[in-house]
Amino acid sequence: MERKLLKPRRVSRALLAITAAALIGTAFTGCSAASNSTAKGGTQPLTMYNDNPQWKDGFVKAGDEIAKTTGYSLNPISLPSTANYTQTVLASLPTNKSGDIIKWWSGKMLQGLAATGQLQDLTKQWNDAVSAGEISNDLRPYYSYKGKVFAVPFVQSYWVTFYSKTAFQKAGISAAPTTWTDLESDLGKLKGAGYAPFCTGQSEGWPSFVPFQMFVGAVSPDLYTQLTENKAKFDDPGVKQALTTWQKWIKNGWTTSADTKTFDCPAAMKAGKVAMVPFGTWANGMFKSAGLTDADYGAFLTPSMTDGQAPGVFLEGGAIAVPKNAPHKAGALKAIAAWLTAPVQTIWSGYIGDSSPNPKVVATDPVIKSVAAQVASEKPTILNRYYESLPPKLVQSTISTLGGFMVDPSNPGKTMSDLSNQAKTEWAAWNKNPSIG
């Protein structure tokens, strides 16, 4: 799930409409009149815009289950470049060319989109799901704007460190690390055994925030929360500790090169080239698709840098929403409600190999069950993922800066200064007008 937000240009609504027609007509693969026809079996397909072509079959299977109770199935229309996808969705929302359902992100990313006034209020669907025990109302703040709900969770993923059991065995490591000292000791052992210990990169653009959030969360979950609430600054001593630790890892050769493609990491683990990969549990299926079995790999919660401090674990929920101008809005609202039900979530979470936002759906995958057990045992501080926690334009600018740090980590002070200046500008703009449209 690539994550990079383009900074929208200030253009007229008329130009947006023209742009939307051009983009949608050429950008979305397979975009036809499917949503205006009747599918085999008498169901009505709903176009579901997304940036995840690798999950097309999963969307279709979930849609088939949704159709059993609603009469509406899903026709996934994918644009694999998330940067282009984001621009296309923003352009399409004010027009009659929007999808029936769109995949988006939670937190401030969703708030920025809701502020455009182009999303359908889903408060009733959310409240009904809470009453039915299909979702926890604790998640409501991540899907709300000005007291109304505008989306439901797309996934429920913890960001963990996946590791190769084979690599650990060859390096003489008997168990996953539970302290920061153990983790850094293991990195040295893995490098000595011929592995690139930690697979990270910024080739796709968005992944540069992944190590940063991990290091800041390991320094202090409280600092991370304050940073994302604009109560702490990017020149805080804790941020310096995070960046200098990251700098050390890069200089020690404990990470892959900056031009690494994050989505290549599971295959690199299978090939015996890398030992660990920080990823959301939504990527669990990618490790199996690369040919790894449950006996080959596992996952652990990244330890805290401070002894006795509970680790911080990042939660990603994503979002699916309904545009106000959805061509088949009534059907889309029924499908959104059905998305959260146990039969649909069992199919969807089983397909991607992850946990579900519906508490009635219990993960069966051994790796995901292990993560759930660790969360229950270690009682980590749950943190909202970086990408959704900051104003979207600040996410974009800081991702670029952090990507530069991956390429040249020689000056953490300059990086902190740049991040601080960006935060000052973009928080002020967000507080004045949160709309990203």
N, C-alpha and C positions, 0 to 999 in steps of 0.2 A: 504493500500500500504506500505508494510514493506520496510524499507530502511536501509540496512546494506551492506557495500561494503567490500568484502574480499580483503586482500592485495595479489595481484598476485605474485606467486613465479617466480623467474627467471629460466625458463626452455626453452629447445630448441623447435623450431617450430615443429620438428618431434614428440616430446613428446606431444606437444599441440594437434597435429592432432590425435594421438592415444587416448589421454584423451577425446577429443571432441567426437570421435566416441563412446567411452564407456559411457560418460555422457549422450549424447543425446539419445542413444539407450535405456537407462534405466530411466533417470530422468524425461523427459517430459511425462506426462500422456497423453495417446491417441496419441502419436506420431507414425504415420504410413505412408503409402504411399498416404495419402489423397491428398496431394498437387500435386501428379502425376496422379490423376484420374480426371474424369469429374463429377461434382456434378449434382444432380437432377436439371433438368431445363436447362442443357447445359452450366452451368457456371463452370469456373475453380477455385477451392479453392486455396487460398494462405495461407501458414502457417504463423500465427502471434504469435511469441513467446512472452510470457508475464508472469508476476508473480501475476496475478489477477484472479484466478479461479472463484471468486465471480461474475465477470462480463462477464462470458462466453456468456450468452444469449444476453447481450448488444452488444458484438462484432459480434455475428452472425446476429443480426437484422441490425446493421450498415452495415455489409458486404452484406446483401441482397439488401440494397439500393444502395450500391456501384456497385453491379452487374448489376443493371438496365442500367447503362451508360457505364460500362467498360467490362462487361462479366466476371469479377473476383469477387468472394466472399471471405470471411475470414474464415479460419479454425483456431480458437484460440487454441494454445497449451500452457498449463500453468504449471509452476513449483511454487508451493505456497511459498517455502522458497526463499526469495529474495537473501540471501547470496549465496545459491547454484545456483540460476538462473543467477546471475551476473557472477559467475565462469564459468558456462556452456556457456553463450553467448561469453565471452572472448575466451574460448577455441574453439568455433565453427567458429568464424569469418574467420580465415585463411583457412578453409576447405570448402568442398562442402556440408557440413551438416548444414549450417546456415539456419535460417528461411528466408522466403521471406520478412517478415517485423518483426522488433523487437521493443519492447517497451523499452524505456530507460529514462534518465533524462536530463534536460536541463543544461545550464550554464557550469561550469567547468567539470561536470560529462560527458557531451557530448563532450566537447573539448578534454578531455582525451581519449575518445574512438575514436574520429575523428583523433587524432594524430597517431593512429596505422596505418592509411592508409587503413582501411578495410571497410569504409563506402562510400556509393554512394553520389556523389554531387547532392543536390536537389535544387540548386540555381534557375534553370529554373522553377521548380514547385512552389517555393516560390514567385518568381517575378510574375508569372501568377496569383497566388492567391491574391497578393497585388493589381495588376491591376484590378482584378475582384471585389475588395472590400471585399474579404473573410477573410482577416487577416490584422492586423495593422503592418506596417513595423517597428514600435517601438519595437516589440518583436524580431527583427532580431538578435541583439547581443547575445541573449540567445541561439540561434540555429546555430551560426556560428563559424567557426574556420579558421583563416587566410584568411578572406574575402569571404569564401564560406559557403553556408548553407548546413547542413548535417542532419536536422530533421525538423519536423513540430510539433506543440503542440499536446499533447495527451489530455489534459484537460485545463481548465482555472479556477483555484480555489484560493479563498482567504482563508487565515487562520484566523479563528474567534473563538469566544467562544460561543459554543452552551449552552443553559441553559434551565432548566426545569421550565416552568411557574407554575406548581403545587408546586414545592419546594419553589419558590419565594413567592407564595401566602401564604403557610403555615408558612414561616419565617417572614411574614409581610413586604415583599419587594414589592413595588408597580410598579417598572419599572427597566429595565436593567440599570446598572451603566454607567455613562458618565464621571466620574472622578476616579482617583486612590483611593482617600479617600473613595468614595462611594463603590468601589469594595471591599476594605479591610473590610469596615464596614459590607458589605453583607456577606462576608466570615464568620465573627464571628456570624452573625445572623443565617446563614444556619447550622453551626456546632451546635449552640444551639438548633436548631429545629430537630437535629438528623441525619443530612446529612453529608456525606463526601463532603465538598464544591467543591473541584476541583479534577477531575479524571485525574491523570497522572501516568505513570509508565515506566519502562525500561525493562520489561520482554522480549519483542521482540527484544531488542537491540537498534534499531534506534530511538525510541521515546524520548530518553533522551535529544536530542537537542531541543525539542519543548518548554519546559518551559524556557530554556536558551535563545533562540531567542526571546521569548516573553518578558522576563525581560529586556534584553539588548535593544530591540526595544522600550520598554516603557521608559527606562532611556533616550535614545537619538537615533533617527533614523540615525542621522549623525554619531554617534559613531559606530553603527552597520555597516554602509556602509564602514567606514574607516577600521573597523576590518576585513571585508571580502575582502578588497583590500590591506591588509597588510600595511596600513598606520597608524593603531593604534595597540597597543599590548594588549595581553590578561591580562596583569597586570595593565591596565589602571584603574584609580579610578572609572570610570563608570562601568567597568566590576565587580569591587569589590562591588559596590552598587547593581548591578543585583544579584550577588551571595548571598550577605547578606540578600537581600529581599527574595530570594528563600529559604534560610536557615530559615528565620523567618516563612515563610509559612509552611515549613515542621515541625518545632518545635511546631507551634501552632495547628498542626493537621488539617490544611486546605487542605492538599493534601492526596490522597490515598497512600497506601504503595508502596514502590519501585518495588515490584514484581507484581504490577498490569499489566494486559494485556490491552493495549490501545484499542484493538478492542472489549473488553468486556464492555467498558464504556457506549455505547448507551443502551445496555441491562440493565446495572446497573442503568441508569437514569430511564428507564421504570419501574424497580423494586422499585424505590423510595429510592435507596441507595446513589446516587450521584446527585449533583445539576448542575455542570458545567463541560464541556469538551472542551479543546482546540483542534481544528481539522480543517483540510482543508475542504472546502465546497464540495469536492468530496465525503466526507463521509455522506453527507446529506441523501442519500438513506438508509444508515445503521440505522439511527434513525427511519425511517419509517418501515424498515424491523423488527426493534425491537418492533414495535407495537405502536410507538408514532405518534400522529396526529399533524397537523399544530396548533391545539389548545393547544397541550401539551408542545410544545417547540418552542424556537426562537433562534436567534443568534445576538451577538453584537460585535462591534469592540473593542478590548482591549484598554482601555484608556491609556493615557500618564501619567507617574509619575510627569511630570512637568505641572503645570497649564498654560493654554494658548498655549501649544505646541500641534500641530496636532499629532494624533496617527500615529504610523507606522503599516502598514498592509502588511503581507507577501503574495506574489503571487507565486503560484506553477503552472507550465505549463506542466511538464513532456515532453516526446518526443516520437515520433515513427520515425524510420529510416529504410533505406534499406541497407543491407549488399552488398558490391561489388560482393560477391560470391552468391548472392541470386539465387536459382534454377530457379525462374520465375521472373527475374528482370524487364523485360518490363511490365509485368502485375502489379508488385508491384509499379512501378512508376505511373502507371495510378490510382491505388487504393489510393496511397498517395495523389495525386492531388484531387481525389474525396472526400477523408476524410474531407477536409476543406469546402466543399460545404454546402449550407444551408440545403438541404434535409437530408444529412447524419448527420450533426451536430444537427439538430432538433431531430432526433431519438436518437443519442448518449447522448447528454446533457440531454434530457428528461428521458432517462433510468437511468442515475446515479443521476439525480436530481440536476444538477449543471448548471453554466453558460457556455458559449461557447466562444472560441477564435474568432469565426466568429461574427462580430458586427451586422450582419443581423439577427442573431438568438437571440430572446429575451426570457429570462427565464420566465417560467410560474409558477414555484413552489413558494408559498408564502414566505418561509423562504429565498430563494435565492433572490427573488425580494426585500425583506427587506434589505438584505446585500447590494445589488446594490444601493438601495436608500440611505443607510447610507454612502456608499463610495462617492456618488455624493454630499451628503449634508456636510459631515465632511471634505472632501478633504484630506484624509490621505496621508502620504508619503508612496509610494508603494516601498516595499523592496523585493529583490529576496530571496527566502527561503534559510535557512542556508545550507541545504544538497547540494544544487546546487551552492552555492556561494564560496566555498573554494576548494582547491585541494583535490581530492578524498581521498588520504591517510591521509590528515589532518582531513577530516571529520570523517574517521574511528577512528583515535586515540583519537580525542576530544570527540566523542560520548562515547567511553569507559570510559574516564575520568569523563565525566558528569554523566554517569550511576553510577559510584562509588560515586560521590557526592550525588546522590539521596539516596543511601544506607546509607552513613555516611557524613552528611553535616557539621561536626564539625570543619573543617579547610578550609575555603574559600581561605586563603592565599596559602596553599599547592596546591589546585586545580588550582589557577591562575598560579602558578609557573610551574606546569606540562603542562598546556595549552600553556604557553609561550614557553617552551622548544620544545614542539611538533611543534608549528607554525614555529619556527626558522628553524628546520630541514626540514620540509615538504615544506615550501615555497621555500627554496633553491633548493630542489630536483625538484619541479614543474617548477621553472624558468629555470632549466637546461634541463629538458626533461618532458613535460607534458603528455606523453603517459602513459596509464594505462594498455596497453596490454603486 
